[in-house]
């Protein structure tokens, strides 16, 4: 069993489905509303645990009912929560999601996730020191991502940086990360729209550009490789990227090649979008074999 530490956000998703998403100033009628556990960090932690990893989540929740729901959900999925300390007098993070037209639009309110500080991560260093890989995303403070990159480099622990939501990242963090997995939009912001083939060659076996239904692209040191996705009926794409990152981390930590790990990750992501909710469709290891 591989050992994974996830440093990131944990939230509650407030999900509305509709036939179309509203334009500015427009009101549309929705079809349904529900609340489900989410947050990019939490999603990746749950996905990795369902795929058979031992997972420790390093994050914060508020001292509210949502915080209790988040922690109970972690425990129900086998994610270790000793480094999920509630923040007094602060609300838990929320994500406000519209499902429409075969895709999603999301507004994130960070809440307690803003308290995942470098000092807090330092206090959880024992979980990082024993990890086979660390996952980090960008729904936590920028300085925390930078600190995590430096700490993992110092400890020689592989770091997977999922640069979502999109924001500019310093060159030092990019150099220190073992793997970086932007989607096409995030790639354009990170690398200022530079030609992807040129940038992929600059970061062989590190930069992996996810392209949705078209799969994932990387440069293996000799050639550019596109690992295709799997065609499935789409119910809800929320959390597909998080499932992809978690599955890739599990597979690469088990000793698979990058291409093999990407096939595994694409398979997991494809299964995740066949059910409702960011975590609702995340597959178990047994389902991956089906």
C-alpha positions as CSV (number, residue, x, y, z in Angstrom):
1,X,0.0,0.0,0.0
2,X,1.4,3.4,-1.0
3,X,1.4,6.3,1.5
4,X,0.1,9.6,0.2
5,X,-0.1,13.0,1.9
6,X,-2.5,15.6,0.5
7,X,-2.1,19.2,1.4
8,X,-5.1,21.3,0.3
9,X,-8.7,22.4,0.6
10,X,-11.7,20.7,2.1
11,X,-15.1,22.2,1.4
12,X,-18.8,21.5,0.9
13,X,-20.1,21.7,-2.6
14,X,-23.4,23.5,-3.2
15,X,-24.5,22.1,-6.5
16,X,-27.2,23.4,-8.8
17,X,-28.1,21.6,-12.1
18,X,-29.8,23.4,-15.0
19,X,-30.4,23.1,-18.7
20,X,-28.2,26.2,-19.3
21,X,-26.0,28.4,-17.2
22,X,-27.1,32.1,-16.8
23,X,-25.4,34.9,-18.6
24,X,-24.7,38.1,-16.7
25,X,-28.0,39.6,-15.5
26,X,-30.0,36.5,-16.5
27,X,-32.1,34.3,-14.3
28,X,-32.7,30.7,-15.3
29,X,-34.7,27.9,-13.7
30,X,-32.7,25.1,-12.1
31,X,-33.5,21.4,-12.1
32,X,-32.0,20.3,-8.7
33,X,-29.9,21.4,-5.7
34,X,-27.8,19.3,-3.4
35,X,-24.9,19.6,-1.0
36,X,-22.0,17.2,-1.1
37,X,-18.4,17.1,0.2
38,X,-15.8,18.6,-2.0
39,X,-12.7,20.8,-2.2
40,X,-9.8,19.9,-4.5
41,X,-7.6,18.6,-1.7
42,X,-10.4,16.5,-0.2
43,X,-11.5,15.2,-3.5
44,X,-7.9,14.0,-4.3
45,X,-7.6,12.5,-0.8
46,X,-10.8,10.5,-1.1
47,X,-10.0,9.4,-4.6
48,X,-6.6,8.1,-3.6
49,X,-8.0,6.3,-0.6
50,X,-10.7,4.6,-2.7
51,X,-7.9,3.4,-5.0
52,X,-6.2,1.6,-2.2
53,X,-3.7,4.2,-0.8
54,X,-3.1,5.1,2.8
55,X,-3.9,8.8,2.7
56,X,-3.3,11.6,5.3
57,X,-5.2,14.8,4.7
58,X,-3.5,18.1,5.8
59,X,-6.0,20.9,5.9
60,X,-8.5,23.0,7.9
61,X,-12.2,23.1,8.4
62,X,-14.5,25.6,10.2
63,X,-16.1,25.0,13.5
64,X,-19.5,24.7,11.9
65,X,-21.8,21.9,10.7
66,X,-20.1,21.8,7.3
67,X,-16.8,21.1,9.1
68,X,-18.3,18.1,10.9
69,X,-19.7,16.8,7.7
70,X,-16.3,17.1,6.0
71,X,-14.5,15.2,8.8
72,X,-17.1,12.5,8.9
73,X,-16.8,12.0,5.2
74,X,-13.1,11.6,5.4
75,X,-13.4,9.0,8.1
76,X,-16.1,7.1,6.1
77,X,-13.6,6.9,3.2
78,X,-10.7,5.8,5.3
79,X,-8.7,9.1,5.1
80,X,-6.6,9.9,8.2
81,X,-7.7,13.3,9.8
82,X,-5.2,13.9,12.6
83,X,-4.0,17.0,10.7
84,X,-7.5,18.5,10.0
85,X,-7.8,20.9,12.9
86,X,-10.9,23.1,13.0
87,X,-10.5,26.9,12.9
88,X,-12.4,28.7,15.7
89,X,-15.0,31.3,14.6
90,X,-14.5,30.6,10.9
91,X,-16.8,29.0,8.3
92,X,-15.7,25.9,6.3
93,X,-14.9,26.4,2.6
94,X,-17.7,26.2,0.1
95,X,-17.8,25.7,-3.7
96,X,-20.9,26.9,-5.6
97,X,-21.3,24.8,-8.7
98,X,-23.5,25.0,-11.7
99,X,-24.0,21.9,-13.8
100,X,-25.2,22.8,-17.3
101,X,-24.6,22.1,-20.9
102,X,-22.5,19.0,-20.2
103,X,-19.9,20.9,-18.1
104,X,-19.5,22.8,-14.8
105,X,-18.9,26.4,-13.6
106,X,-17.6,26.9,-10.1
107,X,-17.1,29.8,-7.6
108,X,-15.0,28.9,-4.6
109,X,-15.2,30.6,-1.2
110,X,-12.0,29.5,0.7
111,X,-13.1,30.0,4.3
112,X,-11.0,27.9,6.7
113,X,-8.8,26.8,3.8
114,X,-7.0,30.1,4.0
115,X,-5.6,28.9,7.4
116,X,-3.6,26.1,5.7
117,X,-0.5,28.1,6.3
118,X,3.2,27.2,6.0
119,X,3.3,26.9,9.8
120,X,0.4,24.5,9.8
121,X,2.0,22.4,7.1
122,X,5.3,22.4,9.1
123,X,3.4,21.0,12.1
124,X,2.3,18.1,9.9
125,X,5.8,17.3,8.7
126,X,5.8,13.8,10.1
127,X,3.0,12.8,7.6
128,X,5.1,14.3,4.8
129,X,8.3,12.7,5.8
130,X,6.8,9.2,5.5
131,X,4.8,9.8,2.3
132,X,5.7,8.2,-1.1
133,X,4.3,11.3,-2.8
134,X,2.7,14.6,-1.7
135,X,-0.2,16.2,-3.6
136,X,-0.9,19.9,-3.4
137,X,-3.3,22.3,-5.3
138,X,-4.1,26.0,-5.3
139,X,-7.2,26.5,-3.2
140,X,-4.8,27.2,-0.3
141,X,-2.5,30.2,0.1
142,X,0.2,30.7,-2.5
143,X,3.0,30.9,0.2
144,X,1.9,27.4,1.5
145,X,2.4,25.9,-2.0
146,X,5.8,27.5,-2.2
147,X,6.7,26.2,1.3
148,X,5.5,22.7,0.5
149,X,7.6,22.6,-2.7
150,X,10.7,23.5,-0.8
151,X,10.0,21.1,2.0
152,X,9.4,18.2,-0.3
153,X,12.6,19.0,-2.2
154,X,14.5,19.1,1.1
155,X,13.1,15.8,2.2
156,X,13.4,14.3,-1.3
157,X,9.7,13.4,-1.4
158,X,8.1,13.5,-4.8
159,X,5.6,16.4,-5.2
160,X,2.6,16.5,-7.6
161,X,1.5,20.0,-8.1
162,X,-2.0,20.4,-9.6
163,X,-2.1,24.1,-10.4
164,X,-5.8,24.6,-10.0
165,X,-7.5,27.0,-9.7
166,X,-5.2,28.8,-12.2
167,X,-2.8,31.4,-10.9
168,X,0.8,32.3,-11.8
169,X,3.4,30.1,-10.2
170,X,7.0,31.1,-9.6
171,X,9.8,29.4,-11.6
172,X,11.3,28.0,-8.5
173,X,8.1,26.0,-7.6
174,X,7.9,24.7,-11.1
175,X,11.5,23.5,-10.9
176,X,11.0,21.9,-7.5
177,X,7.8,20.0,-8.3
178,X,8.2,16.4,-9.6
179,X,5.0,16.5,-11.6
180,X,2.8,19.4,-12.7
181,X,-0.6,18.7,-14.2
182,X,-2.3,21.8,-15.6
183,X,-5.3,21.6,-17.9
184,X,-5.2,23.6,-21.1
185,X,-6.5,26.8,-19.5
186,X,-4.1,26.6,-16.6
187,X,-1.3,25.8,-18.9
188,X,-1.9,29.1,-20.9
189,X,-1.7,31.1,-17.7
190,X,1.3,29.3,-16.3
191,X,3.4,29.5,-19.4
192,X,2.0,32.7,-20.9
193,X,0.6,30.9,-24.0
194,X,4.0,29.6,-25.1
195,X,3.9,26.8,-27.7
196,X,3.1,23.7,-25.7
197,X,5.4,21.4,-27.6
198,X,8.4,23.7,-26.8
199,X,7.5,23.9,-23.1
200,X,6.8,20.1,-22.8
201,X,10.4,19.5,-24.1
202,X,11.7,21.8,-21.5
203,X,10.0,19.8,-18.8
204,X,10.3,16.1,-19.9
205,X,8.4,13.6,-17.7
206,X,7.3,16.5,-15.4
207,X,4.8,18.6,-17.3
208,X,1.5,16.8,-18.0
209,X,-1.2,18.8,-19.8
210,X,-4.6,17.4,-19.3
211,X,-6.9,17.9,-22.3
212,X,-10.3,16.6,-21.1
213,X,-11.9,14.2,-23.6
214,X,-8.7,14.2,-25.7
215,X,-6.6,12.7,-22.9
216,X,-3.3,13.8,-21.4
217,X,0.0,15.0,-23.1
218,X,3.6,14.8,-22.0
219,X,7.1,14.6,-23.4
220,X,9.0,11.4,-22.5
221,X,12.5,12.7,-23.4
222,X,12.3,11.4,-27.0
223,X,8.8,12.3,-28.3
224,X,5.5,13.9,-27.4
225,X,3.0,11.4,-26.2
226,X,-0.8,11.7,-26.0
227,X,-2.5,9.2,-23.7
228,X,-6.1,9.0,-24.9
229,X,-9.1,9.2,-22.5
230,X,-12.0,6.7,-22.3
231,X,-15.4,7.4,-23.9
232,X,-18.2,7.2,-21.4
233,X,-21.7,8.7,-20.9
234,X,-21.3,12.0,-19.0
235,X,-23.3,12.7,-15.9
236,X,-21.2,15.2,-13.9
237,X,-17.6,16.3,-14.7
238,X,-17.0,17.9,-11.3
239,X,-14.0,16.2,-9.6
240,X,-12.8,14.5,-12.7
241,X,-9.5,16.3,-12.7
242,X,-9.0,15.6,-9.0
243,X,-9.7,11.9,-9.6
244,X,-7.1,12.0,-12.4
245,X,-4.4,13.5,-10.2
246,X,-5.1,11.1,-7.3
247,X,-5.0,8.1,-9.6
248,X,-1.8,9.2,-11.3
249,X,-0.2,9.7,-7.8
250,X,-1.3,6.2,-6.7
251,X,-0.1,4.5,-9.9
252,X,3.3,6.4,-10.1
253,X,4.0,5.5,-6.5
254,X,3.3,1.9,-7.2
255,X,6.1,2.0,-9.7
256,X,4.3,2.3,-13.0
257,X,5.8,4.3,-15.8
258,X,4.3,7.8,-16.6
259,X,2.4,6.5,-19.6
260,X,1.0,3.5,-17.6
261,X,0.1,5.9,-14.8
262,X,-1.7,8.2,-17.2
263,X,-3.7,5.3,-18.6
264,X,-4.7,4.4,-15.1
265,X,-5.6,8.0,-14.3
266,X,-7.6,8.5,-17.4
267,X,-9.6,5.3,-16.6
268,X,-10.3,6.5,-13.1
269,X,-11.4,10.0,-14.3
270,X,-13.7,8.5,-16.9
271,X,-15.4,6.4,-14.3
272,X,-15.8,9.4,-12.0
273,X,-17.9,11.4,-14.5
274,X,-20.5,8.7,-14.9
275,X,-22.1,9.5,-11.5
276,X,-23.2,12.7,-9.7
277,X,-21.0,14.7,-7.4
278,X,-17.3,15.4,-7.2
279,X,-16.8,12.3,-5.0
280,X,-19.9,10.4,-6.0
281,X,-18.4,8.6,-9.0
282,X,-14.8,8.2,-7.8
283,X,-14.0,4.6,-8.4
284,X,-12.7,1.9,-6.0
285,X,-9.8,-0.2,-6.9
286,X,-12.2,-3.1,-7.6
287,X,-14.2,-1.0,-10.0
288,X,-11.0,-0.1,-11.9
289,X,-10.7,-3.8,-12.7
290,X,-14.2,-4.1,-14.0
